[in-house]
């Protein structure tokens, strides 16, 4: 069983995700977070942030983390610059489920990520479908045994070791920080005997799992350790880098819906992705 706490007044951030044995969400002191306004540089307080319409780029970590949300019944809402995001969170038998609706003019493009920073030991490992196409981003260049291709926004290799980088290992700290996006809707974290599974479903939309593996390499000059396992609509961190199939486009109905499910039971991917989940490169 998992229990959840959110902070609607300060960006809708998920501030606690507890199992009977532990707190899963990493936190850090950030008192300046309570005074932010839209357009401010991102203040990293940990937890799970709702990042939309981008993660990297502008606005930094999206447009809603710095805005107050409102609540109507069981649903929380936030008004962004060009869209409205609504979420309804409820309990399941072994976890929590969040249903989302984004409303915007037809043709509006966005990516969204549940930017979950997890409090994990250096022994933790991450499990996704073996061989799933995985995009590595330029901060991975120092870890490669080859030069980074000129002007490439990312390079692609198979999970769990794209281009020889072991992205499934979440420790020990080595002073690196690497981002990746994996073509899979499901990830399972193992930390000693504890398990956390995250799954994202959205009919007809690009679904992936983003990873921010910060093993004490970011930010400089005062780095800290943080591990982001981030269910994502889209396939890039920065909307400005998105190709035609890398971001969500709002249909003529003006709405996009998706569901995030998080459980405290192991749901490790053990079979290839279903046929309808077309791999990308």
C-alpha positions as CSV (number, residue, x, y, z in Angstrom):
1,X,0.0,0.0,0.0
2,X,1.1,3.6,-0.8
3,X,-0.1,6.8,0.7
4,X,0.3,10.2,-1.0
5,X,0.5,13.8,0.0
6,X,0.4,16.8,-2.5
7,X,0.9,20.5,-2.1
8,X,-1.6,22.2,-4.4
9,X,-0.7,25.8,-3.3
10,X,3.0,25.3,-4.4
11,X,2.9,23.9,-7.9
12,X,0.9,20.8,-7.2
13,X,4.1,19.0,-6.1
14,X,3.8,15.5,-4.7
15,X,5.5,15.9,-1.3
16,X,5.2,12.3,0.1
17,X,4.8,8.8,-1.3
18,X,5.0,6.4,1.6
19,X,4.9,2.6,1.9
20,X,4.7,0.9,5.3
21,X,8.6,0.6,5.3
22,X,9.8,3.9,3.8
23,X,9.4,7.3,2.2
24,X,10.0,7.0,-1.6
25,X,10.3,10.7,-2.5
26,X,13.6,12.5,-2.1
27,X,13.5,16.0,-0.6
28,X,15.8,18.9,0.0
29,X,15.4,22.2,1.9
30,X,14.3,24.9,-0.5
31,X,12.5,27.7,1.4
32,X,12.6,30.0,-1.6
33,X,10.2,27.6,-3.3
34,X,7.3,29.2,-1.4
35,X,7.8,32.6,-3.1
36,X,8.3,31.6,-6.7
37,X,6.3,33.1,-9.6
38,X,5.8,32.0,-13.2
39,X,9.0,32.5,-15.2
40,X,11.3,32.0,-12.3
41,X,14.3,29.7,-12.5
42,X,13.4,26.2,-11.2
43,X,13.8,25.6,-7.5
44,X,14.5,22.0,-6.8
45,X,12.7,20.9,-3.6
46,X,12.5,17.2,-4.6
47,X,9.3,15.2,-4.5
48,X,7.4,14.7,-7.8
49,X,6.9,17.7,-10.0
50,X,4.4,18.1,-12.8
51,X,6.5,19.2,-15.8
52,X,4.5,20.5,-18.8
53,X,4.7,21.7,-21.6
54,X,8.5,20.9,-21.4
55,X,11.0,19.7,-18.9
56,X,14.3,21.3,-20.0
57,X,14.3,24.5,-22.0
58,X,11.9,27.3,-21.4
59,X,10.0,27.6,-19.1
60,X,12.5,25.7,-16.9
61,X,10.8,22.5,-15.8
62,X,7.6,23.7,-17.4
63,X,4.8,26.2,-16.7
64,X,2.9,24.8,-13.7
65,X,5.4,24.0,-10.9
66,X,5.4,27.7,-10.0
67,X,1.6,28.2,-10.0
68,X,-1.0,27.5,-7.4
69,X,-3.5,24.8,-8.2
70,X,-7.2,24.8,-7.2
71,X,-9.4,21.9,-6.1
72,X,-12.9,21.0,-7.1
73,X,-14.2,17.9,-5.4
74,X,-11.6,15.2,-6.0
75,X,-9.9,17.0,-8.9
76,X,-7.0,19.5,-8.8
77,X,-6.6,22.1,-11.6
78,X,-3.9,24.5,-12.8
79,X,-4.1,27.1,-15.5
80,X,-0.9,27.3,-17.6
81,X,0.0,30.0,-20.2
82,X,-1.9,28.2,-23.0
83,X,-3.6,25.2,-21.4
84,X,-5.4,23.8,-18.4
85,X,-4.2,20.7,-16.6
86,X,-6.5,18.7,-14.4
87,X,-5.6,15.6,-12.3
88,X,-7.6,13.2,-10.1
89,X,-5.6,11.0,-7.7
90,X,-7.1,8.0,-6.0
91,X,-6.0,4.9,-4.1
92,X,-5.8,1.4,-5.7
93,X,-5.4,-1.9,-4.0
94,X,-1.6,-1.7,-3.9
95,X,-0.8,2.0,-4.8
96,X,-2.1,5.2,-6.3
97,X,-3.6,6.2,-9.7
98,X,-3.6,9.6,-11.2
99,X,-5.8,10.5,-14.2
100,X,-4.9,13.6,-16.2
101,X,-6.7,15.8,-18.7
102,X,-4.9,18.6,-20.6
103,X,-7.2,21.0,-22.4
104,X,-5.8,23.4,-25.0
105,X,-6.4,24.6,-28.6
106,X,-6.2,21.9,-31.2
107,X,-2.6,21.6,-32.5
108,X,-1.0,22.7,-29.2
109,X,2.2,20.6,-28.7
110,X,3.7,19.6,-25.4
111,X,5.6,17.0,-23.4
112,X,4.8,16.1,-19.8
113,X,6.8,14.3,-17.2
114,X,6.0,13.1,-13.7
115,X,9.4,14.3,-12.5
116,X,9.7,11.9,-9.5
117,X,12.9,12.3,-7.6
118,X,13.3,9.1,-5.5
119,X,15.2,8.6,-2.2
120,X,17.3,5.5,-3.1
121,X,20.3,3.8,-1.8
122,X,23.5,3.3,-3.9
123,X,22.4,-0.4,-4.2
124,X,19.2,0.5,-6.1
125,X,18.7,-0.8,-9.6
126,X,16.2,0.1,-12.4
127,X,14.4,-2.5,-14.5
128,X,12.8,-1.9,-17.9
129,X,12.3,-3.9,-21.1
130,X,15.7,-5.3,-22.2
131,X,16.7,-3.9,-25.6
132,X,14.2,-1.0,-25.4
133,X,15.6,1.9,-27.5
134,X,17.2,4.5,-25.1
135,X,18.2,8.0,-25.9
136,X,21.2,9.4,-24.2
137,X,21.7,13.1,-24.0
138,X,24.9,15.2,-24.3
139,X,25.9,15.2,-20.6
140,X,26.6,11.5,-21.2
141,X,29.5,12.3,-23.6
142,X,32.3,12.0,-21.0
143,X,31.2,8.4,-20.3
144,X,31.4,7.2,-23.9
145,X,34.4,5.5,-25.5
146,X,33.8,7.5,-28.7
147,X,33.4,11.2,-29.5
148,X,29.9,12.7,-29.3
149,X,28.5,13.1,-32.8
150,X,28.6,16.8,-33.9
151,X,25.3,18.7,-33.3
152,X,23.5,15.5,-32.2
153,X,20.8,16.3,-29.6
154,X,20.9,12.6,-28.5
155,X,22.2,9.2,-29.5
156,X,20.3,5.9,-29.2
157,X,21.2,2.5,-27.9
158,X,19.5,-0.5,-26.2
159,X,18.5,-0.6,-22.6
160,X,20.1,-1.2,-20.1
161,X,23.6,-0.2,-21.3
162,X,23.2,2.2,-24.3
163,X,26.6,2.8,-25.8
164,X,28.1,1.0,-22.8
165,X,26.7,3.3,-20.1
166,X,25.0,1.2,-17.4
167,X,21.8,3.3,-16.9
168,X,20.2,0.5,-14.8
169,X,22.7,1.0,-11.9
170,X,21.8,3.9,-9.6
171,X,25.0,3.9,-7.6
172,X,27.6,4.2,-6.3
173,X,28.1,7.9,-6.6
174,X,30.8,8.7,-9.2
175,X,30.4,12.4,-9.9
176,X,28.3,12.0,-13.1
177,X,24.8,13.2,-14.1
178,X,23.1,11.7,-17.1
179,X,19.7,12.0,-18.7
180,X,18.0,9.3,-20.8
181,X,14.6,8.6,-22.3
182,X,13.6,4.9,-22.8
183,X,10.9,3.6,-25.1
184,X,8.8,1.8,-22.5
185,X,5.6,2.6,-20.5
186,X,6.8,0.7,-17.4
187,X,9.7,0.9,-15.0
188,X,10.4,-1.0,-11.7
189,X,12.8,0.2,-9.0
190,X,14.5,-2.4,-6.7
191,X,16.1,-1.0,-3.5
192,X,17.1,-3.9,-1.3
193,X,13.7,-5.6,-0.6
194,X,11.6,-2.6,-1.5
195,X,9.9,-2.2,-4.9
196,X,8.2,0.6,-6.7
197,X,6.6,0.2,-10.2
198,X,5.6,3.2,-12.4
199,X,3.4,2.7,-15.4
200,X,2.0,5.3,-17.9
201,X,-0.9,4.7,-20.4
202,X,-2.2,7.2,-23.0
203,X,-4.1,6.0,-26.1
204,X,-2.5,7.1,-29.4
205,X,0.2,9.2,-27.7
206,X,4.0,8.8,-27.5
207,X,4.8,7.2,-24.1
208,X,8.2,6.8,-22.6
209,X,10.2,6.6,-19.3
210,X,12.7,9.4,-18.6
211,X,15.6,8.9,-16.3
212,X,17.8,11.5,-14.5
213,X,20.7,9.6,-12.9
214,X,22.5,12.2,-10.9
215,X,25.3,10.5,-8.9
216,X,26.7,13.6,-7.4
217,X,27.5,15.4,-10.7
218,X,24.9,18.2,-10.7
219,X,24.7,21.1,-10.0
220,X,28.1,22.5,-9.9
221,X,29.9,23.6,-7.7
222,X,27.7,22.1,-5.0
223,X,26.4,18.8,-6.4
224,X,24.0,16.4,-4.6
225,X,22.6,13.0,-5.4
226,X,19.2,12.6,-6.9
227,X,17.5,10.0,-9.0
228,X,14.6,10.9,-11.3
229,X,12.4,8.1,-12.7
230,X,9.9,10.0,-14.8
231,X,6.9,8.6,-16.7
232,X,6.7,10.8,-19.8
233,X,4.4,11.8,-22.6
234,X,6.8,12.5,-25.4
235,X,10.3,11.4,-26.1
236,X,12.5,14.4,-25.3
237,X,13.3,16.6,-22.3
238,X,13.1,19.9,-24.3
239,X,10.1,20.5,-26.4
240,X,12.2,22.6,-28.7
241,X,14.1,19.4,-29.7
242,X,11.0,17.4,-30.5
243,X,10.5,15.9,-33.9
244,X,7.1,15.2,-35.4
245,X,6.6,12.0,-33.3
246,X,8.4,13.2,-30.1
247,X,5.7,15.3,-28.6
248,X,1.9,15.3,-28.0
249,X,-0.3,17.3,-30.3
250,X,-3.7,18.2,-29.0
251,X,-6.4,16.8,-31.3
252,X,-9.5,18.6,-32.6
253,X,-11.4,17.7,-29.5
254,X,-9.1,20.0,-27.5
255,X,-8.3,17.3,-24.9
256,X,-5.6,14.8,-24.1
257,X,-6.1,12.2,-21.4
258,X,-3.6,9.8,-19.7
259,X,-3.2,7.7,-16.6
260,X,-0.2,7.2,-14.2
261,X,-0.2,4.2,-11.9
262,X,2.3,3.7,-9.1
263,X,2.4,0.5,-7.0
264,X,4.5,-0.9,-4.3
265,X,4.7,-4.3,-5.9
266,X,7.2,-5.6,-8.4
267,X,6.0,-5.5,-12.0
268,X,9.3,-6.0,-13.8
269,X,9.1,-6.0,-17.6
270,X,9.9,-9.6,-18.6
271,X,8.6,-9.6,-22.2
272,X,9.2,-7.4,-25.3
273,X,7.0,-4.4,-25.8
274,X,3.6,-5.2,-27.3
275,X,3.3,-5.0,-31.1
276,X,1.2,-1.8,-31.0
277,X,4.0,-0.1,-29.0
278,X,6.2,0.8,-32.0
279,X,9.9,1.3,-31.2
280,X,11.6,4.5,-32.2
281,X,15.2,5.6,-32.8
